[in-house]
Structure formats: structure tokens, C-alpha cells
Amino acid sequence: MTKFFCPGRTELAGNHTDHQKGRVMAAAVDKGITAEAELNGENVIRIFSEGFEPVQVDLARLWPEESDVGTSTALVKGMAAVLSEGEHPLTLRGFDAHLTSSLTAGGGLSSSAAYSVLVGCIIAHFGEGPEVSPEELARTAQKAENRFFGKPCGLMDQMACAIGGGIYIDFLENKLLRIDCDFDSLGYTLCLTDTHSSHADATPAYASIPADMSAVAEVFGESFLAKVRQPDFEAQWPEHTADLQWMRAKHFFDENWRTAAMADALGLRDAQRYLELMNESGRSSEQLLRNIVDENGCGEELRVGLEASARLLAGKGAWRVHGSGFGGCVQALMPEADFEDYRAAMDGIFGEGSCQRIRIRAKGVGVLEDEA
């Protein structure tokens, strides 16, 4: 029996920039999914997860099926299919895996990305063929979500889960840098509050964001916004300030610059500048990106959480929507001395244990026995 672990991730900057080949900053966290797995001598993958129905995938039937969309079966099938394709495919072998998780579905730490990357790590470990790097596992997981699960996600979540630590990625320049995001050493506490507003039904609203941004990119003859010259966009922006597609594009350009500035602030250990930029990011997501509440009211609890954070942290901390939006979590950063009062207040609104401190994990996905 071999043990594996994949951490969840927290998005630090770059809200909805990755699918436009922009910049992101994220980090692996100290919560994640653990697996115990062994070969079963069959051409089948079986996964047993606490609290969920078992997943079984026949390795001879690795193609997308409409009935699998939005399910764990789609993610497992997708990871196996993609890893068995390409110039250097793996020869797959069946296994049984038992998973336990400290990531709650919709809890904001990217449980689906962690699940996909973990399953890919197990497949690669037991498969026969070339070694699969963490970066390749991340790209495989994105393809599995896009092609099999039916979610047009970017690559930030998967990269953070696979690589570990803090990372800054410029997808246009294909540049990945490790960053020091040890907030504890700065005297600040990073936390997430689960508002218990599921965004499981908000996939159409989520999908509209990359579609809207890409529509604006096409005006300039490009397929994604990172290829559009910002001065060209800014020249036309005044004519479109009330157009949601253009508002979302404006968010992209501002957030793309802001992500680099936030990475610089961390490098300089300038907590005040980081807080200022984090709050700007939150306001941009609310006012331009519009990914707090969808037209059906999905995410109203998230709005409540952001408004409460504004009251509690004004003048001393920062708060923003965390991740895709339309439900989910509030991310907040504050001086250590203010955390317990903030946690008590947020737990009072959303229930005991809703607000949790987040710490950064240095390592990404891998075999647990390999850890020091």
C-alpha cells in the first residue's frame, strides 16, 4: 500500500486571469487529500472516498460521455485518458485507492483540482512509461476538467496543487517563479471563510466570464486578452464602460498588472502595500468582474461575507472573493492580533468552523513516504 497526498490551494492574486493567458499568484495549503492505493491486477481504477459513492473506471473505455459531465468519474477518466495519449504515453495499470480529505466541496481550496492532480499522481506512479512532472500533471488535470468534466477552467489551481509553496505564473510568457508568501512571519494571518453558498449550479455564470473576455479580445483580432495591447484597449474603454464584457476585460488588465505588483510587494516584505492591492483586487472583482452573485441569486451568502469583512477589517486588513466566485469563500488577511475576533464574528454568521486560518505548504503532490 502506497500513501499519496495532494494539497489544496489558495488563490492570492489573479482572479479570472489565467484563462486569458494572464498572471496569477497562488499557494499550496496545509489541508488536502490523502490516498492509500495499491495495484489490483485488473484493467480498472476504483476510488473510494469518504462520504461519496465509489468511482469505477474501465481503462478500456476512456472517452468523454455526457452522463459523466460534472462528476468525479469524468475527472478520473480524463486523467487516465490524457496520460495515455501523446508522444510519450503511459501504459496504464488498474488500482484501488481509498481517499480521505480535509477539503470540503465548495470550501474554496480547490478540491476538484487537488482530486484530479492526486489521481493523476497515482496513475503515473503505477503506470509504465516516462516520469510525469508536477507541471505535466497540472496540465493534464486542466485538460481533464475541460474535456471530460465540462468546466472551462484555467491552470492556476492545478499548478499550485501540483508544485507546492507559493508560485507566480505568467502564462503568456510561460514563466513560473516561486515566491515567499509566509504571512505569519510578517505578523499577519491569512484565512478563508466558507459562506456555505455552493457554486455547483453556477457553471453557466462561470463560463460566461472567459467567454465575455474572449469576445473583447476578438475585437482586437486576438483569441485571449493577454495578447491585446493594453493601450489599444484603454483607447476604446471609455466608449464601453457600461458593457459587461468590456467591464470584465477592464478587470483583466487591472488585475493582471496588480498580480505582478502584489508579487513585488511580497518580495519587498511590504505588508501595507500588499493589503492595499488585495483590497483593490476585491473591489475590482465585485464592481467590474461581477462574480459575486449571479442572476439567479447564487452567491448571496458570499455578498454577506464580504460586507461583514468590510465592517470588521476596515482600516487594518484586506478581504476579497476567493476563486471563481458566485458562492464559495471570502479570503481575508489581517494582523495576527485581530484574527480571533474576526473568526468569532464570521463563525457567528456562517456557523462554527466556517472561518479557518490558512498556512502555506512547501510541497506539492507526491508520495508521502518521500517526505522528510
N, C-alpha and C positions, 0 to 999 in steps of 0.2 A: 504494500500500500504506500503510495507516494502522496505527500501533502503539498498543496499549492496555495498561494494567496495572491489576490489582486486587490489593491486599494481602490477606494472611491476617489473622486477628485472634487476640488473646489475651483470654480472659475473666479479668477481675481480681476481680470480686465478683458475686454474684447467681447462684449455682449452682441452676439449675432454678427460677428465679423469674419469668422472662419469660413463660412460657406461662400464668401465673396473673395477668397484668397487674401484676406487681411491679416492683421496681427492679433495675437491672443496671449494672455498670461494666465497660467493655471498651476495647480499644485496637487500632488497626491496627498491623501489624508490618512489619519491613523485608524480609520474604520474601513472595512472592506468585506470581501467574500473569501472564505476558506473552503478548500475542497480536499477530499481524500479520494483517490482514484486508483484503479488497477485494471489491467487488461482483462477482457472477458473471453477471448478466444473466438468471438463472433464478429460478424460484419455489421455491428450495431453499436451505437452510442446510447447509453442510458444515463440520465441525470436525475437525481433525487434531491430536491431542495425542500428544506423545512417550510411547511405552510403552503406548498404549491403541488399541483399534480405532477407526477413524473413525466419526463420528456424522453421519448424514444425516437431515434433517427436511424433509418436504414441507410447505410453508406452506399448502397446501390441505387438510391433514389434521391440524388442531390440536385433537385431543381426547384425553382420557386413555384409555390402553389398559393392560389388566392386564399384558401382556407387557413393558411399559416400566417397570413399578414397580421402583425401586431402581437405575435406570440413568441414564447421562448423557443419553441420548435423552429421558428424561422431563423432565429439567431444561431442556434446550434447547426442547423442545416447549412446556413450561409457561411459560417466559419469553416466548416468541413469542405464545402464546395470550392471556396476561393483558395484555400490552402492546397487543394488537389489540382488546381489549374496552373496555367502559366508556364514559363520556361523551365522552372525548377520545381515541379510539383512534388508534394509529399505522397507517399504511399500510406493510406490511412489504415489504422487498426482500431477495432472496437474496444470500448472500455466502459466500466461503470464508475460513476462519480457521485459522491454524496456532498452536498453543499450546505454550509451554514453562513449566514450573512448578518452583519451589523448595519447593513444599508437597507433602509426601508424604501419600498417603491414610492416614488414621488417625494422622497426626502431630500432631494437636492444634491446628492453626492454622486449622481450618475450611475445608478445601479445597473442600468441596461448596458452601458459601455463597459463597466467592470465585469459584468457577467460574460459579455462577448469576448473580451480580452482574456479572461480566465479560461474560458472554454477553448479558445484558440491556443493558449499556452499548453493545456493538457493534450490537445490533439497533436501539437508539434512535438511535445515530449515523447509521446508514444508512437508517433509516426516514423516512417523510414524515409530519409532524404536529407536535404541540406538543412543546416541550422536556420531557424527563423528568428530574426532580430526583434526586439521590442517595437521598433518603428514599423516593421512589416506586420506584426500582429495588430498594431493600431490601424494601419491602412486596410487590413483585411476586415477588421471589425466595422470600419466605416462602410465598406462595400456590402457587408452582410446586412447592416441596418438599411442601407439604401435599396439594395436589390431584393432582399428577402423579407425584411421586417416592414418595409414600406415607409420609412421615415427619412426625409431628405436632409440628414444631419451633416454637420461639418466634421472636422477631425480633431478638434481640441480635446474633447472628453477622452477619447480613446488614447491619444498620445500621453496625456497626463497619467492615466491609469497604468499604461504600459511602461513608461520611462521612470516615473517616481520623482520626488523632490519638486522644486519649483522650476517651471520652464517658461520661456518666452519663445514664441514661434512667429516668424514672418512667412506666411505660406506663399506669397508672391515671389519672395527672394529665396524660398526653400532654405531658410535659416532657422536653426534651433539652438538656443542658448540656455544653459542652466542659470538660475537666479537664486539668490539668497532671500527667502521670504520668511525668515524667522521673526515673526511679530512679537513673540514672547520676549526676545532679547531687547526689543525696543520699548518694552513696558506696556504693550498693547495686547488685547485679546481679540481674536477672530472667532466669530460664532455664526451659526446658522439657526434660524427659527423655521421649523416646519409649520406652515399655516394650515396644513391638512386640507388644502384645496387641490384636488387631483387635476392634473392637466392631461389625463388619459384621453379625454374627449375633445381636446383642443388641437388635435393634429392638423385639421384644415387651417386653423388660425396660425399655427406654427409654420405650416408650409407656405402661407401667403407672404411671409417675410422674405425668404430668399427669392420667391417669385417676383415680388414687388421691386426688390433691389436689382434683380437681373433685368427687369423691364426698363429701368432707368439706364442701366449700363448699355443696353441695346440702342438707346437713343444716341449714344456716342460711338456706336459701332463695336462695342465690346461685349463679351459674354458674362463678365463679372466686374464689380466696381473697382477692385484694386488696380485694374488696368486703365481706368479712366483718370485723366489728369485732373487733379483737384481744382486748379484754376479754371478749367473748362466747365466743370460742374458749378463752381461758385458763380461764374458769369451768368448762368441760366437760373440759378436757385431763386433769385428774387421774384421771378415770374411764377413760381410753383410752390410758394410757402404753405398753401392750404391743401396741397395734393399729398395724400398719404404715401404714395410711392416715393415721391421726392423727399418727404419728411424722413422716411426710413433711410433713403440714400444719404441725406444730410447727417443722420445719426452715424452711419457707417464712417464717413470721412472724419467726423469729430472724434468718434470712438477709436478709430484706427490711429490717429495722432496721439490720443490720450493714453492708449495702451503703452506706447513707447515711452511716454513721459512718466507713467506710473512705474515702469521698469527702472527708469533712470532714478526716480525718487527712492526706490528701494536700494539701488546701488549706492546712493549717497547717504542712506540711512536717515532720510528726511521724512519723518512720520507726518508732520503737519502738511507738507506738500502732497503726500500720498492721500491723506484724508480729504483734502480739498478736491483732488482729482477723482477720488472714489465717489464723492457726492455729486460731482458733475456727471459722472457716468450714470448714476442712478436717475438724475433728473432727465438726462437725455433719453434713457430707456422709457421713462414714463411719458415724456412730452413729445418726442419725435418718433421713437420706435413703436410706441403704443403696444407693448407686450405685457401689460398688467392684467387687464380684464378684456375678454373677447366679447363679441356682440351678443352672445348668449348668457353673459354674466359669469362665465367661468373665470375664476381668479379674484372674485370679490374679497375673499379672505386675505389674499395677498395684499390687496389695497389697504385693508385694515392694518396689516402688519407693518407696511411701510409708513403709514400715517402715525402709528404708535411709536415706531422707531424715531421718526422725526421729532416727536414731542420729548422722547426720553433722552435723545443724544444731541439735540441741537446745541451747537457751540463747543462740543467736546468729542464727537465721534462721527462716524460715517455709516451710511446704510444704502443698500441698492437691491434691486431684483437680482436673484441669483439664477443663472441658467436661461433656459428657453422662455420662461415666463408663462403667462396665462394660468397661474396657480404655482404651487411649489413653495419656495423658500425666500426668506429675507436674509441677506448677508449683512453683517454689521461688524464694525471694528471700533474699539473704544479703549480708553485707558483701563488697565487691569483693575484699578480701584472701583470702577463703575460697573464691572461685569455682573456681580451678584444681584445688584438692584435691577439691572436690565433683564437678566434672566428671570427673576421673580415676576417682573411685570409682564413679560411675554408669555411665561408659563401660565400666568393668571388669565390671559386672554385665550390662549390656544391649548392649554392643558399641560399637566405636569410632564416634564421631559421634552417638551417641544423645542426649547432653546438649548443648544449644545455647543460647548467650546470645541473648536476645530484646531487640531495640531497637524503640522506637515510631516509626512513620512518620506524619508530619504529614498527608499527603494520602491521600485515598481513591481510588476507581476513577476512571479517566479516560483521555484520550488523552495518550500520553507526550510528544508534541511540545508540548503545552500547558504542560509543567512548566518552571520556571526552571532 
